[in-house]
Amino acid sequence: MSGSYRYTGPAEIQYLFVDGGCLRESLKNLSDRYFNGTPIEIDYAKLRAPFAKAFYYDAIPAQKANESDIDYQARTAPERALLDHLGTIDGFHVYEGDTRIRRRKQEQKKIDVMIAVDMLTHSFRRNIQRATLLTGDLDFKPLIDALVQEGMFVTLWYPVGETNKDLLSAADARRPLDIRDAYSMSTYALQKKFTLPAAWSEPRSSVLPIGKRWSDPAHGTIELTISTDGQYVLLFVDGHNPGYSTHIRHSDLDMIRKYCNDIFGIQVAEEAENQAK
């Protein structure tokens, strides 16, 4: 056979399984860090889009002691509205657990069991070739171990800094749930109100603009400058592309500082703003 065509078989089917409590808490933490607590509203059709199907597991908060039915329904209306909405999205399936109050704390029940049963069932029936589990709960390690032993390729989509290393090592692949994911899945309204730093790579220039420079063991020389339009630009050597530099650009230095620390592990000194000018 001439040419470069090679048959690779049918496309692999991948399902997404979402620990709703984990996703909700992760989004809250990211909104507090980047958007001053403004809720990150997700377009859940975007969340499902890369997967053949998405399965979402969550539980409505329990009714408090001495709380009237009217007050309880009003308090939990946003959660109920979200679950009802998710059920209308093509390829999205919602399963509810129970919640009880124990020692004055809300505790979800049945969620981990439902996720385990569904993932194992789809694996045993060979409905899928790959599974992605969004969670940071160490209790899911035995499930991931079982799926891997069964031959399923499992990706763990996890909250950064909140996930046990044993859970991370159990999966075949790991995907951090960081601000880039949250922002890319967010609604147009949030993206119109807030912007993340622009990031790109380009050939390294032999002449660097004057600015604040420092050395980092993992990234070599790092430079922070201000562009002609007043935007901050941070540059560092692109370790994946020799001869190229990664550029991070935004009008808010504090946003660049958080983004570079969270995504690239680069610390931008507090005094860098004045030295860049």
Secondary structure by P-SEA (a helix, b strand, c coil): cccccccccccbbbbbbbaaaaaaaaaaaaaaacccccccccccccccccccbbbbbbbcccccccccaaaaaaaaaaaaaaaaaaaacccbbbbbbbbbbcccbbbbcaaaaaaaaaaaaaaaaccccbbbbbcccccaaaaaaaaaaaccbbbbbcccccccaaaaaaccbbbbbcaaaaaaaccaaaaaaccccccccccccccccccbbbbbccccbbbbbbcccbbbbbbbbccccccbbbbbbcccaaaaaaaaaaccccccccccccccc
